Amino acid sequence: MVSRTRALQAFGNRASVMQVVVVSVASLVLLAGCGDKKKDKDKPASQTAAKVNKEEITVHQINYVLQQQRGLAPEQAASASKQILERLVDQELALQKAQDQKLDREPRVVQQLDAARREIIARAYVEKIGGGAPKPSPAEIKVYYDAHPALFKERRVYNLQELSIEATPAQIPVLQAKLTAAKDIPDFVAYLKASDFKYGANQAVRAAEQLPLASLDKFASMKDGQTIFNVVGKGVQIVVLAGSRSQPIDEARATPAIEQFLLNERKRKVVEDDLKALRAAAKVEYVGEYAKGGAREVTPPAPAASEAAPLTSIAPAMPAGSIPSAAPQVEVEPINTAPASAPTTGILEKGMKGFK
């Protein structure tokens, strides 16, 4: 059993460590439950999917990997199982070869596996703590629905255009004045070209829930043709609302997404509070360069007011749940969120209608 464990560990040097460890841990759990060789022989044959030399690959291992395939349709399970089995066969062959070469003793492999083990066990604890968060009540769901009309009752789909311009702090007031005085966006772009400004242009369609929550209310208050002038990083971001259409979502349809969103927020808060309590109760002592006043205390400076984050990232669209501040993702008809591309003059002119 010891040699088997080393063989499983060794493969971490040849493939993605986390993927290998996940499958390997499942295999180790099964093997640990087997006990001695007599119990292995008593194991029902139906649980064995394949034999690779003297080692077995079980149905449990295949099912574990299947469970990690999110969005897999039931009708695809059979074909996916066969593909997973073939990958596990290849993995087993590599593990056996790794055992022969004693790769499990290499310091880098040992370090990687230890880090993966720590991550898996710590994550299991976090999931257990988060699982104690209470579900939101119907009243709480309604309060959230009513408090966010831009996401639901007054939800819109936005046709956005963006100009990202490199500029110095001294040039920013000039750009803002030129934009205000321009008769339309093409006229403003002509000024940028004549003045040798470096800029990029993008366009895309975004539904309300695909925009950052922090800036959604600002977009919701805009009328078609209006613009936002935002100082960011090394220059300016100009967002034009070329057009929009109303696409409201009723409370019944929004309820499952709001419930999941609020539950996730509660789980995050429960875990955050628990970790704070653990830190308060623990004795944590930093040493060496990480001692107080050393490297541990060095943090990146906060961005200045003139270097705020962009109000929106036109390309690509934010995937559901990609960041904690992502809005509840209601299942609706897919929005065509095509990749950003340079807007044509005609589109820009349409976007600037009513600009002044």
C-alpha positions as CSV (number, residue, x, y, z in Angstrom):
1,M,0.0,0.0,0.0
2,V,2.9,2.3,0.7
3,S,4.4,1.9,-2.7
4,R,1.0,2.4,-4.2
5,T,0.7,5.7,-2.4
6,R,4.1,6.9,-3.6
7,A,3.1,6.0,-7.2
8,L,0.0,8.1,-6.9
9,Q,2.0,11.0,-5.5
10,A,4.6,10.9,-8.3
11,F,2.3,11.6,-11.1
12,G,1.8,15.2,-9.9
13,N,5.1,16.1,-11.6
14,R,3.7,15.2,-15.0
15,A,0.2,16.6,-15.1
16,S,-1.8,19.4,-13.6
17,V,-1.3,18.7,-9.9
18,M,-4.7,19.6,-8.7
19,Q,-6.5,17.4,-11.3
20,V,-4.3,14.5,-10.5
21,V,-4.6,14.9,-6.8
22,V,-8.4,15.1,-7.0
23,V,-8.6,11.8,-8.9
24,S,-5.8,10.3,-6.8
25,V,-7.5,11.2,-3.5
26,A,-10.7,9.4,-4.6
27,S,-8.6,6.4,-5.5
28,L,-6.8,6.5,-2.2
29,V,-10.0,6.6,-0.2
30,L,-11.3,3.6,-2.0
31,L,-8.0,1.7,-1.5
32,A,-8.0,2.7,2.2
33,G,-11.4,1.2,2.6
34,C,-10.4,-2.1,1.0
35,G,-8.2,-3.1,3.9
36,D,-6.2,-6.2,3.1
37,K,-5.9,-8.2,-0.2
38,K,-8.6,-10.6,0.9
39,K,-11.1,-7.7,1.0
40,D,-10.0,-6.6,-2.4
41,K,-10.8,-10.1,-3.8
42,D,-14.3,-9.9,-2.1
43,K,-15.1,-6.6,-3.8
44,P,-17.9,-6.9,-6.3
45,A,-16.7,-7.2,-9.9
46,S,-19.2,-4.6,-11.0
47,Q,-17.2,-1.9,-9.2
48,T,-14.1,-2.6,-11.4
49,A,-14.1,-0.7,-14.7
50,A,-10.7,-1.8,-15.9
51,K,-7.5,-3.5,-14.8
52,V,-4.1,-2.0,-15.7
53,N,-1.5,-4.6,-15.0
54,K,-2.2,-5.5,-11.4
55,E,-4.1,-2.3,-10.5
56,E,-7.8,-1.6,-10.8
57,I,-9.7,1.4,-11.9
58,T,-13.2,1.5,-10.3
59,V,-16.6,2.9,-11.2
60,H,-16.3,5.1,-8.2
61,Q,-13.3,6.8,-9.6
62,I,-15.1,7.5,-12.9
63,N,-18.2,8.8,-11.2
64,Y,-16.1,11.1,-9.0
65,V,-14.6,12.7,-12.1
66,L,-18.0,12.9,-13.8
67,Q,-19.3,14.9,-10.8
68,Q,-16.7,17.5,-11.5
69,Q,-18.0,18.0,-15.1
70,R,-20.5,20.9,-14.5
71,G,-23.2,21.3,-17.2
72,L,-22.8,17.8,-18.5
73,A,-26.1,16.7,-20.0
74,P,-27.5,13.3,-18.8
75,E,-27.4,11.9,-22.3
76,Q,-23.6,12.7,-22.5
77,A,-22.7,10.8,-19.4
78,A,-22.1,7.4,-21.1
79,S,-19.7,8.8,-23.7
80,A,-18.0,11.0,-21.1
81,S,-17.5,8.0,-18.8
82,K,-15.7,6.1,-21.5
83,Q,-13.4,9.1,-22.2
84,I,-12.7,9.5,-18.4
85,L,-11.9,5.8,-18.2
86,E,-9.3,6.1,-21.0
87,R,-7.7,9.1,-19.2
88,L,-7.6,7.2,-16.0
89,V,-5.9,4.3,-17.8
90,D,-3.3,6.6,-19.1
91,Q,-2.9,8.1,-15.7
92,E,-2.5,4.7,-14.1
93,L,0.2,3.7,-16.6
94,A,2.1,7.0,-15.8
95,L,1.7,6.3,-12.1
96,Q,3.1,2.9,-12.3
97,K,6.1,4.2,-14.4
98,A,6.6,7.0,-11.8
99,Q,6.8,4.4,-9.1
100,D,9.6,2.6,-11.0
101,Q,11.5,5.9,-11.3
102,K,10.9,6.9,-7.7
103,L,9.6,10.3,-8.8
104,D,7.6,10.5,-5.6
105,R,10.8,11.3,-3.7
106,E,11.7,14.4,-5.7
107,P,11.5,17.4,-3.5
108,R,9.4,19.4,-5.9
109,V,6.8,16.7,-6.2
110,V,6.6,16.3,-2.5
111,Q,6.2,20.0,-2.1
112,Q,3.5,20.2,-4.7
113,L,1.5,17.4,-3.3
114,D,1.7,18.8,0.2
115,A,0.4,22.1,-1.0
116,A,-2.4,20.4,-2.9
117,R,-3.3,18.3,0.2
118,R,-3.5,21.5,2.4
119,E,-5.7,23.2,-0.2
120,I,-8.1,20.3,-0.4
121,I,-8.5,19.8,3.3
122,A,-8.8,23.6,4.0
123,R,-11.4,23.9,1.3
124,A,-13.4,21.0,2.8
125,Y,-13.4,22.9,6.1
126,V,-14.5,26.1,4.4
127,E,-17.3,24.3,2.6
128,K,-18.5,22.7,5.9
129,I,-18.6,26.0,7.7
130,G,-20.3,27.7,4.8
131,G,-22.9,24.9,4.7
132,G,-24.3,26.2,8.0
133,A,-25.5,29.5,6.5
134,P,-29.3,29.8,6.7
135,K,-31.3,30.1,3.5
136,P,-32.9,33.5,2.9
137,S,-36.6,33.8,3.6
138,P,-39.3,34.7,0.9
139,A,-39.5,38.1,2.6
140,E,-35.8,38.7,2.2
141,I,-35.9,37.7,-1.4
142,K,-38.7,40.2,-2.1
143,V,-36.8,43.0,-0.3
144,Y,-33.8,42.3,-2.6
145,Y,-36.0,42.2,-5.7
146,D,-37.7,45.5,-4.9
147,A,-34.4,47.2,-3.9
148,H,-32.7,46.4,-7.3
149,P,-35.1,47.5,-10.0
150,A,-32.3,47.9,-12.6
151,L,-31.7,44.1,-12.3
152,F,-35.3,43.0,-12.4
153,K,-38.4,45.2,-12.8
154,E,-36.6,47.8,-14.9
155,R,-34.0,45.5,-16.4
156,R,-32.5,46.7,-19.7
157,V,-30.1,45.3,-22.3
158,Y,-27.4,47.8,-23.2
159,N,-25.7,48.4,-26.5
160,L,-22.4,49.9,-25.3
161,Q,-19.5,51.6,-27.2
162,E,-16.2,52.5,-25.6
163,L,-13.2,54.6,-26.3
164,S,-10.1,54.0,-24.3
165,I,-7.6,56.9,-24.6
166,E,-4.1,57.1,-23.3
167,A,-3.6,60.6,-21.8
168,T,-1.6,62.5,-19.2
169,P,-3.3,64.2,-16.2
170,A,-2.8,67.5,-18.0
171,Q,-4.5,66.3,-21.1
172,I,-7.6,65.0,-19.4
173,P,-9.5,68.3,-18.9
174,V,-8.7,69.1,-22.6
175,L,-10.2,65.8,-23.7
176,Q,-13.3,66.4,-21.6
177,A,-13.8,69.8,-23.1
178,K,-13.3,68.5,-26.7
179,L,-15.8,65.7,-26.1
180,T,-18.4,68.2,-24.9
181,A,-17.8,70.5,-27.8
182,A,-17.8,67.7,-30.5
183,K,-20.9,67.4,-32.7
184,D,-20.6,63.6,-32.7
185,I,-18.2,60.8,-31.8
186,P,-16.6,60.7,-35.3
187,D,-15.8,64.4,-34.9
188,F,-14.2,63.6,-31.5
189,V,-12.3,60.6,-33.0
190,A,-11.0,62.9,-35.8
191,Y,-9.6,65.2,-33.1
192,L,-7.9,62.2,-31.4
193,K,-6.2,61.2,-34.7
194,A,-5.2,64.8,-35.5
195,S,-3.7,65.2,-32.0
196,D,-1.9,61.8,-32.1
197,F,-3.7,60.3,-29.2
198,K,-3.4,56.6,-28.8
199,Y,-6.9,55.1,-28.4
200,G,-8.9,51.9,-28.9
201,A,-12.6,51.4,-29.7
202,N,-14.9,48.6,-28.6
203,Q,-18.6,47.8,-28.8
204,A,-20.7,45.0,-27.3
205,V,-24.2,44.2,-25.9
206,R,-24.5,43.6,-22.2
207,A,-27.6,42.8,-20.1
208,A,-27.9,44.5,-16.7
209,E,-26.6,41.4,-14.7
210,Q,-23.5,41.3,-16.9
211,L,-22.4,44.7,-15.6
212,P,-20.6,45.3,-12.3
213,L,-23.1,46.0,-9.5
214,A,-21.1,49.0,-8.5
215,S,-21.8,50.8,-11.8
216,L,-25.2,49.4,-12.7
217,D,-27.3,52.2,-11.2
218,K,-25.3,54.7,-13.2
219,F,-26.0,52.9,-16.4
220,A,-29.7,52.5,-15.5
221,S,-30.0,56.2,-15.1
222,M,-28.6,56.9,-18.6
223,K,-30.7,57.6,-21.7
224,D,-29.8,56.3,-25.1
225,G,-27.1,58.5,-26.6
226,Q,-25.6,59.7,-23.4
227,T,-22.0,59.2,-22.4
228,I,-19.8,58.6,-19.4
229,F,-16.4,60.2,-19.1
230,N,-14.3,58.2,-16.6
231,V,-10.6,58.8,-15.7
232,V,-8.9,55.4,-15.4
233,G,-5.3,54.2,-15.1
234,K,-3.2,55.9,-17.7
235,G,-5.9,57.8,-19.4
236,V,-9.7,58.1,-20.1
237,Q,-12.5,55.7,-20.7
238,I,-15.5,57.1,-22.6
239,V,-18.6,54.9,-22.7
240,V,-21.5,55.7,-25.0
241,L,-24.9,54.2,-24.5
242,A,-25.7,53.7,-28.2
243,G,-29.1,52.1,-27.5
244,S,-31.0,49.9,-25.1
245,R,-34.1,47.9,-24.8
246,S,-36.3,47.0,-21.8
247,Q,-36.4,43.4,-20.8
248,P,-37.9,43.1,-17.3
249,I,-37.9,40.0,-15.1
250,D,-40.8,39.3,-12.8
251,E,-40.3,38.3,-9.1
252,A,-41.2,34.6,-9.6
253,R,-38.6,34.2,-12.3
254,A,-35.9,36.0,-10.4
255,T,-36.5,34.2,-7.0
256,P,-34.2,31.2,-7.6
257,A,-31.3,33.4,-8.7
258,I,-31.8,35.8,-5.8
259,E,-32.1,33.0,-3.3
260,Q,-28.8,31.5,-4.5
261,F,-27.1,34.9,-4.6
262,L,-28.1,35.8,-1.0
263,L,-27.2,32.3,0.2
264,N,-23.7,32.6,-1.4
265,E,-23.2,36.0,0.2
266,R,-24.2,34.5,3.6
267,K,-21.8,31.6,3.2
268,R,-19.0,34.0,2.3
269,K,-19.8,36.1,5.5
270,V,-20.0,33.0,7.7
271,V,-16.6,31.8,6.4
272,E,-15.1,35.3,6.8
273,D,-16.3,35.6,10.4
274,D,-15.1,32.1,11.2
275,L,-11.6,32.8,9.9
276,K,-11.4,36.1,11.8
277,A,-12.3,34.2,15.0
278,L,-9.7,31.6,14.3
279,R,-7.1,34.3,13.8
280,A,-8.1,36.0,17.0
281,A,-7.8,32.8,19.0
282,A,-4.6,31.6,17.4
283,K,-1.0,32.7,18.1
284,V,0.4,33.9,14.7
285,E,4.0,35.1,14.8
286,Y,5.7,36.4,11.7
287,V,9.5,35.9,11.5
288,G,12.4,37.0,9.4
289,E,11.5,39.4,6.6
290,Y,7.8,38.8,7.3
291,A,8.0,40.1,10.8
292,K,6.1,43.3,11.7
293,G,7.5,46.2,9.7
294,G,9.0,43.8,7.1
295,A,7.8,42.5,3.7
296,R,4.6,41.2,5.3
297,E,3.4,44.7,5.9
298,V,4.1,46.0,2.4
299,T,0.9,46.4,0.4
300,P,0.3,48.0,-3.0
301,P,-0.7,51.6,-2.7
302,A,-4.4,52.3,-3.2
303,P,-5.2,53.9,-6.6
304,A,-5.7,57.6,-6.6
305,A,-9.1,59.0,-7.3
306,S,-8.0,59.8,-10.9
307,E,-7.1,56.1,-11.4
308,A,-10.4,54.4,-10.5
309,A,-11.3,51.1,-12.2
310,P,-13.3,51.3,-15.4
311,L,-17.0,51.5,-15.0
312,T,-17.5,48.5,-17.3
313,S,-15.4,46.0,-19.1
314,I,-17.0,45.7,-22.5
315,A,-15.0,42.6,-23.6
316,P,-15.5,40.0,-22.5
317,A,-18.8,39.8,-20.6
318,M,-18.5,38.8,-17.0
319,P,-19.4,35.1,-16.4
320,A,-21.9,34.3,-13.8
321,G,-20.4,34.1,-10.4
322,S,-17.0,35.2,-11.6
323,I,-16.5,37.7,-8.8
324,P,-18.2,38.2,-5.5
325,S,-20.0,41.4,-6.6
326,A,-21.5,39.7,-9.7
327,A,-25.3,40.2,-9.8
328,P,-27.8,37.3,-9.5
329,Q,-27.8,35.5,-12.8
330,V,-31.4,34.8,-13.8
331,E,-32.0,32.1,-16.5
332,V,-33.2,34.1,-19.4
333,E,-33.0,33.9,-23.2
334,P,-29.2,34.2,-24.0
335,I,-28.0,37.7,-24.9
336,N,-25.8,38.0,-28.0
337,T,-22.7,39.3,-26.3
338,A,-20.4,39.3,-29.3
339,P,-16.7,39.9,-28.8
340,A,-15.7,43.6,-28.9
341,S,-14.7,45.0,-32.3
342,A,-14.0,48.4,-33.7
343,P,-17.3,50.3,-34.2
344,T,-18.0,51.6,-37.7
345,T,-18.6,55.2,-38.3
346,G,-22.3,54.7,-38.8
347,I,-22.6,52.9,-35.5
348,L,-20.7,55.6,-33.7
349,E,-22.9,58.3,-35.2
350,K,-26.0,56.4,-34.0
351,G,-24.5,56.1,-30.6
352,M,-23.9,59.9,-30.4
353,K,-27.4,60.8,-31.4
354,G,-28.6,63.2,-28.7
355,F,-25.1,63.3,-27.2
356,K,-25.3,67.0,-26.4
